[in-house]
Amino acid sequence: MKIILHSNSTVEEIKEEFNNSFPYLNIVFVTKKADSASASEMEEVDPLTRLTEVGGIKDGDISIQSTDTIKDVEQRFEKQYGLSVHIFRKQRGVSMDTSVTDDLTLHEQNTWGREASKPLKIKMDDGLNWNKFSLGK
């Protein structure tokens, strides 16, 4: 897939395009908090923000393959366009940090998210007689 980046594109537009290919992954644009003493503290950029407000980007594109690792994609956005992004895996409606597993491919992470989001199946033994159970009396 190729994501076209225009200076007037919004963060939300890029996120939607990414999610069309990887529905169980979430790409988040981040910026360092101005009042933070720690460089590791980041805050999510509002989805309606235009890319020119996030970084001084030029128009272009980013090629992303399902065989790319999370780390590679995050670094590509940073190196090519100065955009800080983090990719999270969606599991049951919750975004899970992928920092520990960022060497896995987008395909592997997306599959993991899909499998982890499937409803749990509990097999009940139809032959179980509930009348045999006692409450300790």
DRENNU-831422 format. One record per atom (N, C-alpha, C): residue in one letter; z, y, x. Coordinates in steps of 0.02 Angstrom, whole numbers, padded with zeros to 5 digits, always signed. Layout:
BEGIN
AZYX...
# end
This chain:
BEGIN
M+00000-00059+00042M+00000+00000+00000M+00000+00061+00044K-00028+00114+00017K-00030+00177+00054K-00001+00230+00008I+00051+00264+00031I+00080+00319-00008I+00052+00384+00019I+00020+00422-00026I-00008+00487-00007I+00048+00539-00014L+00058+00577+00040L+00109+00629+00041L+00075+00697+00039H+00092+00736-00011H+00069+00805-00016H+00131+00850-00012S+00123+00907+00017S+00180+00952+00023S+00210+00970-00044N+00169+00969-00098N+00196+00987-00163N+00217+00925-00204S+00213+00865-00175S+00237+00805-00208S+00313+00808-00214T+00340+00779-00267T+00413+00776-00274T+00439+00710-00246V+00503+00710-00230V+00536+00650-00206V+00529+00595-00259E+00537+00614-00322E+00532+00566-00377E+00464+00532-00379E+00410+00569-00367E+00343+00540-00367E+00335+00487-00312I+00363+00501-00254I+00359+00453-00198I+00401+00392-00215K+00460+00402-00243K+00503+00346-00261K+00469+00301-00313E+00437+00331-00362E+00403+00292-00414E+00346+00251-00384E+00308+00281-00340E+00252+00245-00309E+00278+00186-00267F+00332+00197-00231F+00362+00144-00191F+00387+00088-00237N+00420+00107-00292N+00448+00057-00338N+00395+00018-00376N+00335+00045-00382N+00281+00007-00413N+00265-00056-00373S+00271-00051-00307S+00258-00108-00264S+00320-00150-00250F+00378-00118-00250F+00440-00152-00234F+00494-00136-00286P+00491-00168-00344P+00535-00149-00399P+00609-00164-00388Y+00626-00206-00339Y+00696-00220-00326Y+00722-00185-00263L+00684-00134-00242L+00705-00092-00186L+00707-00020-00210N+00749+00019-00180N+00756+00089-00198N+00752+00131-00134I+00702+00175-00130I+00696+00219-00073I+00730+00285-00091V+00775+00307-00047V+00815+00367-00060V+00803+00416-00003F+00785+00477-00022F+00777+00531+00027F+00845+00563+00036V+00865+00573+00099V+00932+00598+00113V+00928+00659+00159T+00981+00697+00158T+00989+00753+00203T+01062+00755+00225K+01074+00780+00285K+01143+00786+00311K+01179+00841+00273K+01241+00828+00255K+01281+00879+00220K+01294+00937+00268A+01283+00996+00244A+01291+01056+00287A+01364+01065+00308D+01411+01048+00264D+01482+01059+00279D+01515+00999+00313S+01475+00950+00332S+01503+00889+00361S+01508+00894+00436A+01564+00871+00463A+01573+00868+00535A+01541+00805+00562S+01531+00755+00520S+01503+00691+00540S+01428+00689+00527A+01390+00672+00579A+01317+00668+00572A+01297+00609+00527S+01342+00561+00519S+01325+00502+00479S+01332+00514+00404E+01363+00569+00385E+01370+00584+00313E+01306+00614+00287M+01278+00582+00238M+01216+00604+00208M+01225+00613+00134E+01182+00652+00104E+01181+00657+00032E+01110+00649+00007E+01104+00620-00053E+01038+00608-00081E+01005+00673-00103V+00940+00677-00089V+00901+00735-00109V+00885+00729-00184D+00891+00783-00220D+00874+00784-00291D+00803+00760-00301P+00791+00714-00349P+00724+00686-00359P+00670+00737-00376L+00689+00795-00403L+00640+00846-00422L+00621+00891-00364T+00652+00881-00306T+00638+00921-00247T+00569+00905-00219R+00533+00957-00200R+00467+00948-00169R+00476+00929-00095L+00429+00892-00069L+00434+00868+00000L+00439+00926+00050T+00407+00983+00035T+00411+01040+00081T+00482+01066+00087E+00523+01055+00036E+00593+01077+00038E+00637+01028+00077V+00614+00967+00084V+00652+00915+00120V+00638+00920+00194G+00576+00932+00212G+00556+00937+00282G+00490+00973+00285G+00475+01002+00340G+00411+01038+00347G+00354+00990+00357I+00336+00953+00304I+00285+00902+00312I+00215+00929+00303K+00169+00895+00333K+00098+00908+00322K+00072+00854+00275D+00017+00867+00242D-00012+00816+00198D-00034+00757+00240G-00028+00698+00210G-00047+00637+00246G-00030+00576+00205D-00024+00520+00239D-00006+00459+00204D+00035+00414+00250I+00067+00367+00218I+00106+00316+00254I+00083+00248+00229S+00062+00205+00274S+00043+00137+00256S+00105+00094+00260I+00117+00057+00206I+00175+00013+00202I+00150-00056+00180Q+00169-00106+00219Q+00151-00175+00204Q+00215-00213+00185S+00207-00264+00144S+00265-00304+00124S+00296-00340+00184T+00258-00347+00239T+00284-00380+00299T+00320-00332+00345D+00321-00267+00329D+00359-00218+00369D+00433-00228+00356T+00473-00217+00408T+00546-00220+00398T+00571-00154+00369I+00630-00158+00339I+00662-00097+00312I+00668-00045+00367K+00692-00067+00426K+00702-00021+00482K+00636+00013+00502D+00581-00025+00505D+00517+00003+00524D+00494+00057+00475V+00501+00045+00411V+00479+00093+00360V+00521+00157+00364E+00587+00149+00370E+00631+00207+00375E+00612+00249+00437Q+00600+00216+00493Q+00582+00251+00554Q+00513+00284+00549R+00467+00252+00514R+00400+00281+00506R+00403+00347+00468F+00442+00349+00413F+00449+00412+00376F+00478+00466+00421E+00527+00448+00463E+00559+00497+00507E+00512+00521+00562K+00479+00474+00596K+00437+00492+00652K+00373+00529+00631Q+00341+00506+00577Q+00278+00536+00557Q+00286+00601+00519Y+00340+00607+00480Y+00346+00666+00436Y+00414+00700+00438G+00460+00676+00478G+00526+00708+00482G+00566+00699+00418L+00551+00647+00379L+00586+00634+00316L+00637+00578+00327S+00700+00593+00312S+00752+00542+00318S+00756+00503+00252V+00743+00439+00257V+00748+00395+00199V+00791+00335+00215H+00821+00308+00164H+00858+00244+00169H+00833+00201+00111I+00823+00138+00126I+00800+00091+00075I+00858+00045+00057F+00871+00041-00008F+00924+00000-00035F+00893-00057-00075R+00930-00112-00082R+00909-00168-00123R+00945-00163-00190K+00907-00171-00244K+00937-00169-00311K+00959-00240-00330Q+01021-00245-00352Q+01047-00309-00376Q+01088-00294-00438R+01065-00320-00495R+01102-00311-00558R+01118-00238-00572G+01070-00194-00558G+01078-00123-00573G+01118-00084-00522V+01137-00115-00467V+01176-00082-00415V+01135-00080-00352S+01135-00023-00317S+01099-00017-00254S+01144-00042-00197M+01119-00092-00162M+01156-00123-00107M+01129-00097-00040D+01174-00079+00005D+01154-00055+00071D+01119-00111+00109T+01065-00095+00143T+01028-00144+00182T+01036-00135+00257S+01084-00094+00278S+01092-00080+00350S+01102-00143+00391V+01139-00190+00365V+01153-00252+00402V+01092-00297+00404T+01050-00292+00353T+00992-00336+00347T+00926-00298+00354D+00926-00242+00390D+00865-00201+00393D+00811-00230+00437D+00824-00289+00468D+00772-00324+00505D+00732-00371+00459L+00753-00377+00396L+00715-00417+00348L+00656-00376+00323T+00604-00409+00301T+00545-00375+00276T+00557-00348+00206L+00514-00302+00186L+00517-00276+00117L+00510-00332+00067H+00465-00379+00081H+00455-00436+00036H+00519-00477+00030E+00550-00492+00087E+00612-00532+00086E+00668-00496+00048Q+00676-00431+00061Q+00728-00392+00027Q+00714-00388-00048N+00650-00377-00066N+00632-00371-00137N+00644-00438-00173T+00626-00493-00140T+00638-00559-00169T+00712-00572-00177W+00751-00554-00128W+00823-00563-00130W+00852-00524-00190G+00830-00462-00198G+00853-00422-00254G+00834-00452-00321R+00772-00477-00326R+00750-00508-00389R+00791-00570-00405E+00801-00613-00355E+00839-00675-00366E+00912-00659-00383A+00941-00610-00350A+01011-00593-00362A+01021-00557-00429S+00967-00533-00458S+00971-00498-00522S+00959-00543-00582K+00941-00605-00569K+00929-00652-00624K+00995-00668-00659P+00993-00679-00725P+01055-00697-00760P+01083-00762-00733L+01149-00766-00731L+01182-00827-00710L+01174-00879-00765K+01160-00940-00744K+01154-00995-00792K+01214-01041-00784I+01251-01049-00836I+01308-01093-00836I+01290-01153-00878K+01293-01211-00847K+01276-01271-00883K+01340-01299-00914M+01338-01306-00979M+01395-01334-01015M+01381-01407-01029D+01432-01448-01019D+01426-01519-01034D+01435-01528-01109D+01381-01548-01143D+01383-01556-01215D+01431-01610-01237G+01446-01657-01192G+01491-01712-01210G+01564-01695-01202L+01580-01634-01183L+01650-01615-01172L+01686-01608-01238N+01742-01642-01244N+01782-01640-01306N+01840-01592-01295W+01835-01533-01324W+01885-01481-01315W+01951-01500-01349N+01952-01547-01395N+02013-01568-01429N+02060-01606-01383K+02036-01630-01327K+02078-01668-01280K+02119-01622-01235F+02104-01558-01234F+02140-01513-01190F+02205-01492-01222S+02256-01487-01181S+02322-01467-01206S+02343-01403-01172L+02385-01365-01204L+02410-01303-01175L+02479-01314-01144G+02494-01375-01125G+02557-01389-01091G+02614-01405-01137K+02601-01420-01200K+02656-01435-01248K+02670-01508-01249
# end
